[in-house]
């Protein structure tokens, strides 16, 4: 079976068209901030394409995984869903997150995400996830804390969040106890994702097969990191300018936010069987 296609022109004809924005080097993102508005037929087309891309990304059949997400009314639950489009309009990746509150605290759960291996050099996952954090941390809650939660087994992702926000804000950390409030939020998140109490490893704030990474995110560290990256780019020698000429337009490389690692060993799960 050939590659399933879903172009930007197709998306514009959907019952709830996404917002299409430039990402980097001709790549674009197509984002829904109210995915629940998508009609059944539109959802079906997205599920089919994402299942195909996920299968090619992780080299294992993901059709049952996305069938389960469909049966769980995924688009009625997710707060943002984003497709990554290559310059030729092919869907090459996806990502999303869910916005929740536990014990009065704002929680953003970074849901299943992936990107085809051939497109990972451009750090597109970092671009998309950075936009998620800018929206939820800088725009929606600039004067408070937002707890960002994801399930991962990738040490590069843990290191990236730690570098951005600092070891005192990212949990768990080696040889450091997890604060009780953070542990409670992690356990509540895992239960919300469908894990029974006996499946939860409280020491790693997650299910026994995959720990949860929790970041106490706020505007200050994120802005500071972006400022450092902007200064680094401004200091780039003329022979290695961060600007790249593409036709008649000039584009600037985005800050290399080390928030995600393209090429994770598998998607972060959310209510998957």
C-alpha positions as CSV (number, residue, x, y, z in Angstrom):
1,X,0.0,0.0,0.0
2,X,1.3,3.4,-0.9
3,X,1.8,6.4,1.4
4,X,-1.4,8.0,2.5
5,X,-1.4,11.7,1.7
6,X,-3.1,14.7,3.3
7,X,-2.1,18.0,1.9
8,X,-2.5,21.6,3.2
9,X,-5.2,22.1,0.5
10,X,-7.1,19.1,1.9
11,X,-6.9,20.5,5.4
12,X,-8.3,23.8,4.3
13,X,-11.5,22.0,3.2
14,X,-12.0,20.3,6.7
15,X,-15.0,21.2,8.8
16,X,-12.5,22.9,11.2
17,X,-9.5,24.0,9.2
18,X,-6.2,24.1,11.1
19,X,-3.9,27.1,11.5
20,X,-1.0,26.6,9.1
21,X,2.3,28.3,10.1
22,X,5.8,28.2,8.8
23,X,8.3,26.2,10.8
24,X,11.7,26.0,9.3
25,X,13.3,25.4,5.8
26,X,10.0,25.1,4.0
27,X,8.4,22.9,6.7
28,X,5.0,23.9,8.1
29,X,2.8,23.1,11.0
30,X,-1.0,22.6,10.8
31,X,-2.5,23.0,14.3
32,X,-6.0,22.6,15.8
33,X,-6.5,24.4,19.1
34,X,-10.1,23.0,19.2
35,X,-9.8,19.5,17.7
36,X,-13.2,18.6,19.1
37,X,-14.8,20.7,16.3
38,X,-13.5,18.2,13.7
39,X,-16.3,16.3,11.9
40,X,-16.1,12.5,12.0
41,X,-14.9,12.2,8.4
42,X,-12.1,14.6,9.0
43,X,-11.0,12.8,12.1
44,X,-11.0,9.5,10.2
45,X,-8.7,10.9,7.5
46,X,-6.3,12.2,10.1
47,X,-6.3,8.9,12.0
48,X,-5.5,7.0,8.9
49,X,-2.6,9.3,7.9
50,X,-1.1,9.5,11.4
51,X,-1.3,5.7,11.8
52,X,0.5,5.3,8.5
53,X,3.2,7.9,9.5
54,X,3.6,6.3,12.9
55,X,4.1,2.8,11.4
56,X,6.8,4.2,9.1
57,X,8.4,6.2,12.0
58,X,8.7,3.4,14.5
59,X,8.8,0.5,12.0
60,X,6.0,-1.4,13.7
61,X,2.3,-1.5,13.0
62,X,0.6,1.3,14.9
63,X,-2.9,0.9,13.4
64,X,-4.3,-0.7,16.6
65,X,-2.8,2.0,18.7
66,X,-4.6,4.7,16.8
67,X,-7.7,2.6,16.5
68,X,-7.7,2.6,20.4
69,X,-7.2,6.4,20.5
70,X,-10.1,6.8,18.1
71,X,-12.4,4.6,20.3
72,X,-11.3,6.8,23.3
73,X,-12.6,9.9,21.4
74,X,-9.0,11.3,21.2
75,X,-10.0,14.5,19.5
76,X,-12.6,15.3,22.1
77,X,-9.9,15.2,24.8
78,X,-6.7,16.7,23.2
79,X,-6.3,20.4,23.7
80,X,-4.0,20.9,20.7
81,X,-3.2,18.6,17.8
82,X,-0.5,19.4,15.2
83,X,0.6,17.9,12.0
84,X,4.1,18.6,10.5
85,X,4.1,19.1,6.8
86,X,7.2,18.7,4.6
87,X,8.0,21.2,1.8
88,X,6.3,18.8,-0.7
89,X,3.1,18.8,1.5
90,X,3.6,15.3,2.9
91,X,2.6,14.7,6.5
92,X,5.8,13.7,8.2
93,X,5.0,14.1,11.9
94,X,2.4,14.8,14.5
95,X,2.2,16.0,18.1
96,X,-0.4,17.1,20.7
97,X,-1.1,17.9,24.3
98,X,-3.8,17.8,26.8
99,X,-4.5,20.5,29.4
100,X,-5.7,19.4,32.8
101,X,-5.9,20.5,36.5
102,X,-5.0,18.3,39.5
103,X,-5.2,19.7,43.0
104,X,-5.7,23.1,41.6
105,X,-2.4,23.0,39.6
106,X,-2.2,23.5,35.9
107,X,-0.9,20.4,34.1
108,X,0.0,20.1,30.4
109,X,0.4,16.4,29.3
110,X,2.5,16.1,26.1
111,X,0.7,13.3,24.3
112,X,2.0,10.9,21.6
113,X,4.3,12.4,19.1
114,X,6.6,11.3,16.3
115,X,8.5,12.4,13.2
116,X,9.8,10.4,10.2
117,X,13.5,9.6,10.5
118,X,14.4,11.3,7.2
119,X,13.2,14.6,8.5
120,X,14.8,14.7,12.0
121,X,17.9,16.8,11.1
122,X,15.8,20.0,11.1
123,X,14.9,19.5,14.8
124,X,11.2,19.9,13.9
125,X,10.0,18.3,17.0
126,X,11.8,20.9,19.1
127,X,10.1,23.6,17.0
128,X,6.7,22.2,17.6
129,X,7.2,21.5,21.3
130,X,8.7,24.9,21.9
131,X,5.5,26.5,20.4
132,X,3.4,24.3,22.8
133,X,5.4,25.6,25.8
134,X,5.3,29.2,24.6
135,X,1.6,29.0,24.3
136,X,0.9,27.3,27.7
137,X,3.7,28.8,29.8
138,X,4.4,32.3,28.4
139,X,0.9,33.2,27.0
140,X,-1.6,31.3,29.2
141,X,0.1,31.3,32.5
142,X,3.0,33.9,32.5
143,X,2.9,34.6,36.3
144,X,2.5,31.1,37.6
145,X,3.8,27.5,37.2
146,X,2.6,25.0,34.6
147,X,3.6,21.4,35.3
148,X,4.6,19.8,32.0
149,X,4.2,16.0,32.0
150,X,5.3,13.4,29.5
151,X,6.1,9.7,29.4
152,X,9.5,8.9,27.9
153,X,12.4,6.5,28.1
154,X,14.7,8.8,26.2
155,X,17.5,10.2,28.4
156,X,18.1,13.0,25.8
157,X,14.6,14.4,26.5
158,X,15.3,14.4,30.2
159,X,18.6,16.1,29.7
160,X,17.0,18.7,27.4
161,X,14.3,19.7,29.9
162,X,16.9,19.8,32.7
163,X,19.2,22.1,30.6
164,X,16.3,24.4,29.8
165,X,14.6,24.6,33.2
166,X,17.3,23.5,35.7
167,X,17.5,20.3,37.8
168,X,15.5,21.9,40.6
169,X,12.5,22.1,38.3
170,X,12.7,18.7,36.5
171,X,11.7,15.4,38.2
172,X,12.9,12.8,38.8
173,X,16.6,13.6,39.2
174,X,19.4,11.1,40.2
175,X,19.9,10.9,44.0
176,X,17.3,13.6,44.7
177,X,13.9,13.0,46.4
178,X,10.8,13.9,44.5
179,X,8.8,16.6,46.3
180,X,5.5,15.3,47.7
181,X,3.4,17.8,45.6
182,X,5.2,16.7,42.4
183,X,4.8,13.0,43.3
184,X,1.1,13.5,43.9
185,X,0.7,15.3,40.5
186,X,2.5,12.5,38.8
187,X,0.5,9.7,40.4
188,X,-2.8,11.6,39.6
189,X,-1.7,12.0,36.0
190,X,-0.8,8.3,35.6
191,X,-4.2,7.3,37.1
192,X,-5.9,9.7,34.7
193,X,-4.1,8.0,31.9
194,X,-5.7,4.7,33.0
195,X,-2.9,3.0,35.1
196,X,-4.0,1.1,38.2
197,X,-2.3,2.1,41.5
198,X,-0.3,-1.2,41.5
199,X,1.1,-0.3,38.1
200,X,2.6,3.0,39.2
201,X,6.2,3.3,40.3
202,X,6.0,6.2,42.6
203,X,9.7,6.6,42.8
204,X,9.8,7.4,39.1
205,X,6.3,9.0,39.1
206,X,5.1,6.8,36.3
207,X,4.0,3.3,35.2
208,X,6.6,0.6,35.8
209,X,7.5,0.3,32.1
210,X,8.0,4.1,31.4
211,X,8.7,6.9,33.9
212,X,7.0,10.2,33.8
213,X,9.1,13.3,33.3
214,X,7.6,16.3,35.2
215,X,8.8,19.9,34.7
216,X,7.7,22.7,36.9
217,X,7.8,25.3,34.1
218,X,7.5,29.0,34.4
219,X,8.1,32.0,32.1
220,X,11.4,33.0,33.7
221,X,13.6,30.0,32.8
222,X,12.0,29.7,29.3
223,X,12.6,33.4,28.5
224,X,16.1,33.3,29.9
225,X,17.0,30.3,27.7
226,X,15.5,31.9,24.6
227,X,17.5,35.1,25.4
228,X,20.7,33.1,25.7
229,X,20.0,31.4,22.4
230,X,19.2,34.7,20.7
231,X,22.6,36.1,22.0
232,X,24.4,33.0,20.8
233,X,22.9,33.4,17.3
234,X,23.7,37.2,17.2
235,X,27.4,36.3,18.1
236,X,27.6,33.7,15.3
237,X,30.7,34.6,13.0
238,X,29.9,36.0,9.6
239,X,31.1,32.8,8.0
240,X,28.5,30.8,9.8
241,X,25.6,33.1,9.8
242,X,22.3,31.8,11.3
243,X,20.5,33.3,8.4
244,X,20.0,31.1,5.3
245,X,19.0,32.5,1.9
246,X,16.1,30.6,0.5
247,X,15.0,32.1,-2.8
248,X,13.9,35.8,-2.4
249,X,13.2,35.5,1.3
250,X,15.6,35.3,4.2
251,X,14.8,33.1,7.2
252,X,16.4,32.9,10.7
253,X,17.0,29.6,12.4
254,X,15.0,29.2,15.5
255,X,16.6,28.9,19.0
256,X,17.8,25.3,19.4
257,X,15.5,24.6,22.3
258,X,16.6,21.2,23.7
259,X,13.1,20.4,24.8
260,X,12.7,17.2,22.8
261,X,14.9,14.7,21.0
262,X,14.1,13.8,17.4
263,X,14.4,10.1,17.1
264,X,12.9,9.0,20.4
265,X,12.7,5.2,20.7
266,X,8.9,5.3,20.7
267,X,5.9,7.6,21.2
268,X,4.9,8.8,24.6
269,X,1.7,6.9,25.3
270,X,-1.6,8.2,26.4
271,X,-4.3,5.7,27.2
272,X,-2.9,3.2,24.8
273,X,-3.7,-0.5,25.4
